[in-house]
């Protein structure tokens, strides 16, 4: 095999990652000597990949924040995010984000990485999210995510009692005309599939187990609003903020195959206090 085919097929290097190594000060070494990726490999060859130094975006500054890191190794971080904290900076929230906190943590630990978010959460959604530590683990996990092997289960509290207690919402989602934030169900949107099961029905509210098959922006919020059951607290999509001040949505379970150990990793997170109080 050529070096390129070996790296892509056996070690799951993406085309983008190979291009980065080639066009920067990265290198591919075979038996200690620099080689081109079109050259062939032979039994017994030892390959060493030198990755270029990762560039940190100028707008992204490290900050010492109180992140709840529930798991960490050389390849990944699993973070239990609180509601109200954005994942990456924006015009409305230029700092105090998960990304700022990750860079601050790396700086404290002397790690030369930048931020590689694998599963992003909305600012007011709480729960588990997956972060790749470096560009190689990010390339592998991103491909796994495309193939559907990074799985997420959510707990949501929707308004009303659903007529069908278990089902699938299959409706395309796209940007709402005239808005840069809001999404809507539209035939011209990206395909989006949400599976759900009602776990408990309360007075005018339903606790739902929700599993994403796709990961579109605001997918759960848009899908349940589209069938007449917006999430409690989600005023952007028609939910009432009378009993809870943010959308009642929590990333409760995260499952993925470790990019290098190849073992299945499963993490769970309990409902946060505001959603437990809403149920009570």
Buried (B, 14 or more C-beta within 10 A) or exposed (E): EEBBEBBBEEBBBBEEBBEBBEEEEBBBEBEEEEBEBEEEBEEEEEBEBEBEEEEBEEEBBBBEBEBEEBBBEEBBBBBBBBBEBBBBBEEEBEBEBBBBBBBBBBBEEEBEBBBBBBBBBBBBBBBBBBBBBBBBBBBBBBBBBEEEEBBBBBBBBBBBBBEEEEBEBEBBBBBBEEEEEBBBBBEEBBEBBBBBEBEEBEEEBBBBBBBBBEBBBBBBBBBBBBBEBBBBBBEBBBBBEEBBEBBBBBBBBBBBBBBBEEEEBEBEBEBBEBBEEBEE
